[in-house]
Amino acid sequence: MTYCKVEALMTGALSAVCVMMLATSALAGGGNKMSCAKAGPQAPRDITKMVGGNSVSFPVAPSSEDMNLCDIHFHRNAEHRASGYSKLAGKGDHKGYVCNGSKEPHDRSHDKRGSSGCVGIAAGDTIEVHWVFTSCDVKPGPTLNSCFTKTCKNPKLRVEARVFNLTDDGSGANFASFSDYSSGKVKVPAAVKPVQYLGSTTGSGYNDGTCSPFQVTWNVTSDCQSLELKTINNWCGKTKNAFAEDHAHGVRMLVTDRSLLSSIK
């Protein structure tokens, strides 16, 4: 039984700390929502378009080198749109964008849950990987809950987003080199013509017209890199990485309403 459940049973109420903990527990699935009329700037977006009309502003988060890694997860198809991944993936559960020149994989058997590897991806797929950093003093762990603590309830958040085309021909990068934090720091791959903007958390849970209230500094690459499929498959699995990641997450549809976008300088 969790700390908050015990508190509720004993006192009949929840402290402010538990309210925040329960709110953040739904972050990865978009469970914490607000009216878009009251929301701050949202994500994801087309990073080739700089115009935005949202009046809510907040300080830019420090560079990732000066923050703590709290989460790594990935989405099948890119949530953002950029010059290097501008092709719409189509309709259905897996919306988003794919790397220019990529072809839809013929074998969709990977959509079935298996006992090993990453569920929902195959060679030829596009994925967008998010390295999430927080100003809280934390260690990496499962879900975006790991970015918060009882005493650090309103941290600065930064997401470094990179987009990859998955390959199985040996030409792609090794995901292990981007996910090893044994030294205390993780080596995020360099971004191509990165675009930084103020936005929010993302995920398919926000596709119903509601918005995320969380304030996030995004740094997003403009192009795709090749990533060897077997190397991310080796990373996947709830017992293989500290984040308990074993599948590709869904995407939030592109935010296009200017009133929900920050201005990119």
C-alpha positions as CSV (number, residue, x, y, z in Angstrom):
1,M,0.0,0.0,0.0
2,T,1.4,3.4,-0.9
3,Y,2.2,6.2,1.4
4,C,-0.7,8.3,0.0
5,K,-3.3,5.5,0.4
6,V,-2.3,5.0,4.0
7,E,-2.6,8.7,4.6
8,A,-6.1,8.8,3.0
9,L,-7.3,5.9,5.1
10,M,-5.9,7.3,8.4
11,T,-6.9,10.9,8.0
12,G,-9.7,10.9,5.4
13,A,-7.8,13.5,3.4
14,L,-4.7,14.0,1.3
15,S,-1.9,16.4,1.9
16,A,-0.7,18.8,-0.8
17,V,2.3,16.5,-1.3
18,C,0.1,13.6,-2.0
19,V,-2.2,15.6,-4.3
20,M,0.9,16.4,-6.4
21,M,2.2,12.9,-6.2
22,L,-1.1,11.5,-7.5
23,A,-1.3,14.1,-10.2
24,T,2.2,13.4,-11.5
25,S,1.5,9.6,-11.4
26,A,-0.6,10.1,-14.5
27,L,1.9,12.2,-16.5
28,A,3.1,9.5,-18.8
29,G,-0.4,8.7,-19.9
30,G,-1.7,12.2,-20.1
31,G,-3.9,11.7,-17.1
32,N,-3.4,15.1,-15.5
33,K,-5.3,17.5,-17.7
34,M,-6.8,21.0,-17.8
35,S,-9.0,23.1,-20.0
36,C,-7.0,24.3,-23.0
37,A,-8.5,27.7,-22.6
38,K,-6.5,28.1,-19.4
39,A,-3.4,26.1,-20.5
40,G,0.1,27.3,-21.0
41,P,2.1,26.6,-24.2
42,Q,1.7,23.0,-25.4
43,A,3.7,20.3,-27.1
44,P,4.3,18.7,-29.6
45,R,4.5,21.1,-32.5
46,D,5.9,21.8,-36.0
47,I,9.3,23.2,-35.2
48,T,9.7,24.7,-38.6
49,K,7.0,27.3,-37.6
50,M,8.1,29.8,-35.1
51,V,4.9,31.8,-34.5
52,G,2.9,31.3,-31.3
53,G,0.3,33.3,-29.4
54,N,0.2,31.8,-25.9
55,S,0.8,34.4,-23.3
56,V,2.0,32.1,-20.5
57,S,5.8,32.3,-20.0
58,F,8.2,30.6,-17.6
59,P,12.0,30.5,-17.2
60,V,13.9,28.3,-19.7
61,A,15.3,25.2,-17.9
62,P,19.1,24.9,-17.5
63,S,21.1,22.8,-19.9
64,S,20.8,19.0,-19.5
65,E,24.4,18.9,-18.2
66,D,23.2,20.9,-15.2
67,M,20.1,18.9,-14.5
68,N,19.4,15.3,-13.4
69,L,18.2,12.6,-15.7
70,C,14.8,11.2,-14.5
71,D,13.3,9.4,-17.4
72,I,13.9,7.9,-20.8
73,H,11.0,6.8,-23.0
74,F,10.1,6.7,-26.7
75,H,7.1,7.0,-29.1
76,R,6.5,5.1,-32.3
77,N,6.5,7.8,-35.0
78,A,7.7,11.3,-34.2
79,E,5.4,13.5,-32.1
80,H,7.0,16.6,-33.5
81,R,7.2,17.6,-37.2
82,A,10.4,19.0,-38.7
83,S,12.2,19.3,-42.0
84,G,13.8,15.9,-41.7
85,Y,10.6,14.1,-40.7
86,S,7.7,15.8,-42.4
87,K,5.7,12.8,-43.7
88,L,2.5,12.1,-41.9
89,A,2.3,8.5,-40.7
90,G,-1.4,8.3,-41.2
91,K,-4.5,7.8,-39.1
92,G,-5.1,5.3,-36.3
93,D,-3.6,4.6,-32.9
94,H,-0.1,5.4,-34.2
95,K,-0.3,8.9,-35.6
96,G,2.7,11.2,-35.9
97,Y,5.4,11.7,-38.5
98,V,8.0,9.5,-40.1
99,C,11.6,10.2,-41.4
100,N,11.7,11.5,-44.9
101,G,12.3,8.6,-47.4
102,S,11.4,5.9,-44.9
103,K,9.1,3.1,-45.9
104,E,6.3,1.5,-43.8
105,P,7.6,-1.9,-42.6
106,H,5.8,-4.9,-44.3
107,D,6.0,-7.1,-41.2
108,R,3.6,-5.8,-38.5
109,S,3.9,-8.9,-36.3
110,H,5.9,-6.8,-33.9
111,D,2.7,-5.2,-32.8
112,K,1.9,-8.3,-30.8
113,R,3.3,-8.3,-27.2
114,G,6.3,-10.6,-26.9
115,S,8.5,-11.7,-24.1
116,S,11.6,-9.7,-25.1
117,G,12.6,-6.6,-27.0
118,C,10.6,-3.5,-27.5
119,V,6.9,-4.1,-28.2
120,G,5.5,-2.1,-31.2
121,I,8.6,-1.4,-33.3
122,A,10.4,-2.9,-36.3
123,A,13.2,-2.1,-38.7
124,G,12.0,0.8,-40.9
125,D,10.0,2.5,-38.1
126,T,10.5,6.0,-36.9
127,I,10.7,6.6,-33.2
128,E,11.1,9.8,-31.1
129,V,13.1,9.3,-27.9
130,H,12.7,11.6,-25.0
131,W,15.5,12.1,-22.4
132,V,13.7,13.9,-19.5
133,F,15.7,16.0,-17.0
134,T,14.6,17.6,-13.8
135,S,16.0,20.2,-11.3
136,C,15.0,17.8,-8.5
137,D,17.7,15.8,-6.8
138,V,16.6,12.4,-8.1
139,K,17.9,9.2,-9.7
140,P,16.4,7.8,-12.9
141,G,13.3,5.6,-12.5
142,P,10.1,4.4,-14.0
143,T,7.7,7.0,-15.5
144,L,7.7,10.8,-15.1
145,N,6.9,10.3,-11.4
146,S,10.7,10.0,-11.1
147,C,11.1,13.7,-12.0
148,F,9.4,14.8,-8.7
149,T,9.9,14.3,-5.0
150,K,7.9,15.1,-1.9
151,T,10.1,18.1,-1.3
152,C,10.6,19.1,-4.9
153,K,7.0,19.4,-6.3
154,N,7.5,22.1,-8.9
155,P,10.8,21.5,-10.7
156,K,12.2,22.8,-13.9
157,L,11.8,20.2,-16.6
158,R,13.7,19.7,-19.8
159,V,13.2,17.2,-22.6
160,E,15.9,16.4,-25.1
161,A,14.0,14.9,-28.1
162,R,15.8,13.0,-30.9
163,V,14.2,11.2,-33.8
164,F,15.5,7.9,-35.3
165,N,15.0,5.7,-38.2
166,L,15.3,2.1,-37.0
167,T,17.6,-0.1,-39.1
168,D,18.8,-3.8,-39.0
169,D,21.7,-3.6,-41.4
170,G,24.4,-2.6,-38.9
171,S,24.6,1.0,-40.0
172,G,22.7,2.5,-37.1
173,A,23.9,3.9,-33.8
174,N,24.1,1.9,-30.6
175,F,21.3,2.9,-28.2
176,A,23.4,1.7,-25.2
177,S,25.8,4.6,-25.8
178,F,22.8,7.0,-25.2
179,S,21.3,5.3,-22.2
180,D,24.2,4.4,-20.0
181,Y,24.2,6.7,-17.0
182,S,26.5,4.6,-14.8
183,S,28.9,7.5,-14.6
184,G,26.1,9.7,-13.3
185,K,25.5,11.4,-16.6
186,V,23.9,10.2,-19.8
187,K,25.3,11.0,-23.3
188,V,22.4,12.4,-25.3
189,P,23.1,12.2,-29.0
190,A,23.8,15.5,-30.7
191,A,20.8,17.2,-32.2
192,V,20.8,18.4,-35.9
193,K,19.8,22.1,-36.1
194,P,18.0,21.9,-32.7
195,V,15.0,24.1,-31.9
196,Q,14.3,25.0,-28.3
197,Y,10.8,26.1,-27.2
198,L,8.5,26.3,-24.1
199,G,5.9,23.6,-24.1
200,S,4.3,20.9,-22.0
201,T,4.3,17.1,-21.5
202,T,2.9,15.1,-24.3
203,G,1.4,11.6,-25.0
204,S,-1.7,10.2,-26.6
205,G,-3.8,10.9,-23.5
206,Y,-4.1,14.6,-24.6
207,N,-5.7,13.8,-27.9
208,D,-9.3,14.5,-26.6
209,G,-9.1,18.3,-26.5
210,T,-7.6,18.7,-23.0
211,C,-4.2,20.1,-22.3
212,S,-1.2,19.4,-20.1
213,P,-0.6,21.9,-17.2
214,F,3.1,21.0,-16.9
215,Q,5.8,23.4,-18.0
216,V,8.6,21.9,-20.0
217,T,11.6,23.3,-22.0
218,W,12.0,21.3,-25.2
219,N,15.1,20.9,-27.3
220,V,14.2,19.0,-30.5
221,T,16.3,17.8,-33.4
222,S,15.4,18.8,-36.9
223,D,16.6,15.6,-38.6
224,C,16.6,11.8,-38.3
225,Q,19.5,9.6,-37.3
226,S,19.8,5.9,-37.9
227,L,19.5,3.6,-34.8
228,E,20.2,-0.1,-34.8
229,L,17.0,-1.9,-33.9
230,K,18.7,-4.7,-31.9
231,T,20.4,-2.2,-29.6
232,I,17.2,-0.7,-28.4
233,N,15.6,-4.1,-28.2
234,N,18.5,-5.1,-25.9
235,W,17.6,-2.1,-23.7
236,C,13.8,-2.8,-23.6
237,G,12.2,-4.9,-20.9
238,K,11.0,-4.1,-17.4
239,T,14.0,-5.9,-15.9
240,K,16.6,-4.5,-18.3
241,N,16.4,-0.7,-17.7
242,A,15.7,1.5,-14.7
243,F,12.7,3.0,-16.5
244,A,10.7,-0.2,-16.8
245,E,10.2,0.6,-20.5
246,D,9.3,-2.2,-22.8
247,H,7.1,-0.7,-25.5
248,A,6.6,2.2,-27.8
249,H,4.2,4.9,-26.5
250,G,1.5,6.5,-28.6
251,V,1.7,10.1,-29.7
252,R,-0.2,13.3,-29.1
253,M,-1.5,14.8,-32.3
254,L,0.4,17.9,-33.5
255,V,-0.7,21.1,-31.7
256,T,-1.4,23.7,-34.4
257,D,-3.6,26.3,-32.6
258,R,-1.4,29.4,-32.2
259,S,-3.1,30.2,-28.9
260,L,-1.6,27.0,-27.5
261,L,1.9,27.6,-28.8
262,S,4.8,29.7,-27.5
263,S,6.7,31.9,-29.8
264,I,10.1,30.5,-30.8
265,K,12.9,33.0,-30.8
